[in-house]
């Protein structure tokens, strides 16, 4: 893939760091005895420099009941650069992670894992930085192509980029648009798909991500409470 050119001098430095972190990513199946699954999401005002990051830990053995949560606020200076969004958002998620009273077995991100132009999206980046299993579950496509899966819940099709399998278009709810699942750190595609399905019993978006989204948006509106 040919890299776009940017005048911003930090672009080349960020690319080098992204490649270094990617070399630390380990692909392997998620453990079979997962219990605590976190969702992570970030919110900001349009064109704003203030970000709110939230992580909510849900208990798979208790019907995805919230077991812990943390929200953080941070001013960011890193510019928006396509393919490098993680450098803007992960610092605030790392701050939220540090505030968690219960650390999860795996973290689900409203982002992409290896389904990324350079094979290292925000979900993979976050997993490596935190040293935790991670899975990407995004609402929209970033790169690659796929055939639309059948309309039944649980159906999926391969997401392919430059001839490589990078993820899946997964139908978490019948007759509703698919989500895009990809492996991150300490995960692989089959176990990532199984986890997303387990965390999406009723709605299109996995419950941990949905709750993290609600928490960081509430924080941005000044309504959040940490628990």
GUVEX-238162 format. One record per residue: x, y, z of N, C-alpha, C in turn; residue in three letters. Coordinates in steps of 0.05 Angstrom, whole numbers, plus 5000, padded with zeros to 4 digits. Each point is the difference from the previous one (the first is absolute). Layout:
<pts>
XYZXYZXYZALA
...
</pts>
This chain:
<pts>
501749765000498350245000501750255000UNK
499550184982501550254999499150195021UNK
501850105016499350185022499450284989UNK
497950135010499550284992502150185013UNK
500450234988502050195011498650215016UNK
501150065023499050215017502350195007UNK
499350255002502150205007500649985030UNK
498149905016500549995029502449825006UNK
502050115014502449845005499749765018UNK
497849995015499649785018499049754986UNK
499250034975498849774986502049774997UNK
502450064991502049794996500749875026UNK
500250165021500649895027497849815009UNK
497550084996497849835008499949744984UNK
500750014975500049764984502149805010UNK
502350105007502149835011499149875027UNK
498750165017499049895025497849794995UNK
498350064981497849814993501249734991UNK
502150024983501349754991501449855023UNK
501250155018501349875023498049865017UNK
497750135006498049875017498749764985UNK
499750034974498849774985501749755003UNK
502750045001501849775002499649865027UNK
498850125019499549885027497349865002UNK
498450034979497349875001500249704997UNK
498549855016500149715000497249894992UNK
499849874977497449874993499849735012UNK
497849955015499449745011497150005008UNK
498749775003497249995009499650125027UNK
497750135004499350095027499649765018UNK
500550035026499549785019497049925000UNK
499549745005497349905000498450075025UNK
501450075021498650055026499850305006UNK
499650164979499650295004497650065018UNK
500350195017497850095017499550304998UNK
502150165004499650295001500950124973UNK
498150124986500550124974499550305002UNK
502050164992499750295001499350114972UNK
498650225000499550154976501450275003UNK
501150104978501450265001499050184978UNK
499750255006499150204980501050275008UNK
500150184981501050275004498050204987UNK
499650225014498250214990501450275000UNK
499350164981501150285000498150174984UNK
500150265006498450194985501250034972UNK
498350084982501050034972502350194998UNK
502249914989502550154996501250095027UNK
499249875022501050095026502649865007UNK
501450115020502549895010499649855026UNK
497650005011499449865026498749744993UNK
501249785011498949734996499249885027UNK
497849844999499149855022500249704992UNK
501349855016500349714995498749845022UNK
498649794993498649845020500549704995UNK
500249865022500249704999498049895020UNK
498449824990498049865017500549704999UNK
500349885024500549715002497449865006UNK
499349814983497549855003500749705007UNK
498149885015500449735009498449804982UNK
501549844985498649824981498349795016UNK
500949935024498549805015497550125014UNK
499750264999497750135013498550174979UNK
499649884977498450124979501050284992UNK
502750035000501350254992499450235019UNK
499549945025499650205020502650165003UNK
499950275002502450165004501349945027UNK
502649945000501449935024501950235009UNK
500850174981501850225006500050204977UNK
500750245005500150204979502050225008UNK
501050144980501750235004499850184976UNK
500150265006499950204979502150215005UNK
501350104979502150195003499750224979UNK
501150235007500050244982502850094995UNK
500650084975502750084994500050194976UNK
501850205002500550174977502149874982UNK
499550004974501949874981501050214980UNK
502549964992501250174980500749864975UNK
499949735001500749854976497850054979UNK
500750074975498050064980498649754990UNK
497750044987498749784987501549934974UNK
501049764999501449914976498849724993UNK
499049974975498849744993501949775005UNK
498949795012501649765006501650025026UNK
499950245013501650045025498250115022UNK
497449944998498150105020500749915028UNK
501249765002500749895027501850195016UNK
501750154986501850185014498550235013UNK
497750064990498350215013498449885023UNK
499049764997498049895018501049825022UNK
502249864995500949805020501050135026UNK
501350235000500850125026497750035019UNK
497750094991497750035018498849745009UNK
500149804982499149735008501949875020UNK
502650054997502049905019499550125027UNK
499350265001499450135025497549885013UNK
498049944984497649875010500649725010UNK
501749864986500949735008501350015028UNK
501750195004501350035026498150045023UNK
497650114994498050045021498249775005UNK
500249784984498349775004500749845025UNK
498049945016500449845024500149704994UNK
498949934977500049724991501049994971UNK
502249864996501149984973498749774985UNK
499350034975498649794985501949804988UNK
498849784991501549794985500650094971UNK
498250164989500250094972498550264998UNK
500950164980498750264996499050014971UNK
497550074997498750054974500050294994UNK
501050074976500250284993498250074976UNK
498850245002498550114977502150104980UNK
501449814988502250074982500849744986UNK
502150024984501049774985502549895012UNK
500449744997502549875008501949994976UNK
500349764988501749994977498650074974UNK
497550065000498550094977500650304996UNK
502450064993501150275000502050014977UNK
500350234986501950014977502849905006UNK
500950045025502749905007499949775020UNK
497649885002499749765017500250055029UNK
499650245009500350065029498250245007UNK
497449945003498150205007499950055030UNK
498250175008499950095028499549775020UNK
498449814992499549785019502549835005UNK
501649954979502549865003502050175016UNK
500150254993501850195014499450015030UNK
497550025007499250025028500849745015UNK
499549774988500749755013503049985005UNK
501750084981502949995004500850195022UNK
499050245000500850205020499249925028UNK
497649885003499049925026500949725008UNK
501049844981500849735006497649825005UNK
497850044986497649855004498949904973UNK
498549785000498749914976498150214990UNK
499850044974498350204989498849914974UNK
497650114994498549934976498850254989UNK
500150044974498750224987497249934991UNK
498150185005497249964991499050284991UNK
500350064975499450274990497350004985UNK
498750235001497450044987500350044970UNK
502350104991500350064971502749884990UNK
500149984974502349884987502250204997UNK
502549925005502350174997501549934974UNK
500449744995501449914976499149724993UNK
500549924976499349734991497349974987UNK
499349764993497449954987498849745011UNK
497449974997498649775011497449964984UNK
499049765001497349944990498150025023UNK
497750124995498050035022499249725010UNK
500249965027499249745011497049974998UNK
499049755004497149965000498850155024UNK
497450034999498650185018499749895029UNK
500649755004499549885027502250085019UNK
499250035025501950065022502249785001UNK
502550085002502249815002501349944973UNK
498850084978501349964974502250204996UNK
502049924985502250184996501449934973UNK
501650194991501649964975502750125004UNK
501949904984502850085002500350304992UNK
501750145015500850274993502949974990UNK
500550074975502649964988501250264991UNK
502650035006501450254992502749924987UNK
500450084976502449944985500649705000UNK
497949844996500349724998500349855026UNK
499850145023500349885026497350015015UNK
499549785015497650005018500750175024UNK
498550225004500650185023497850015020UNK
497749894994497750025018497549884989UNK
497850085011497449894992497850215002UNK
498249994981497550165002498049815014UNK
499250075024498549825017497250125006UNK
498049834996497350095006499349925029UNK
500150205018499449945028497050015006UNK
498450104981497150005003498849964972UNK
498049834998498849944975498950254986UNK
500550024974498950214983501050285009UNK
502350015012501250265008502950004989UNK
501050244993502650024988502149865017UNK
502049884987502149865014501950195014UNK
501549895019502350145012502549874988UNK
502350135004502549914988501949915022UNK
500549745002501549895021502849934990UNK
502050065016502749924994501649955025UNK
502049824998501749945023501850235007UNK
500650015026502050205009502349855012UNK
500850075025502249875014498949765015UNK
501649785000499349765014497149904993UNK
499450014974497449914990500349904971UNK
497949864991499949924972497150044990UNK
499649964974497350074989497849815011UNK
500449745000497749835010499250065029UNK
502050045017499350065028498950285003UNK
500950184983498950285000497150004992UNK
499349854979497249984992498349895022UNK
500949785012498549875022499650205023UNK
502050165007499750195022498050214993UNK
500150114976498150214992497249905001UNK
499649754991497349895001499149965029UNK
501749915017499349965028499350265014UNK
501150224991499650265012497850164986UNK
498649884981497950134985497449845000UNK
498949955024497649825001497550134988UNK
499950274999497550134992500450204978UNK
502250165002500350234983502449964980UNK
500150184981502249984980502750045012UNK
500350195019502650075012500449835025UNK
502349885004500549855024499550175025UNK
498849875020499250155024502350155014UNK
502449885003502250165013500650264985UNK
500149984973500650244984497750205003UNK
497549904999497750185002500050155026UNK
500749865022500150145026502350195002UNK
502349934988502250195000499450254984UNK
498649964978499250234983498150185016UNK
498149895014498250165016501450155022UNK
502049875013501450125022501750244991UNK
501549964978501850234991498350234989UNK
497749944988498350224991498850145023UNK
499249855021498950135024502250175013UNK
502549915000502150165012500450264984UNK
499849984974500350244984497750205005UNK
497749905008497850175007500050085030UNK
502049905014500350085029498249845018UNK
499149754991498149855016501249745012UNK
502649954994501149735007500549975029UNK
499749755009500849925027501749744997UNK
502250005014501749774998499249795020UNK
500249744992499249785018501849774998UNK
</pts>
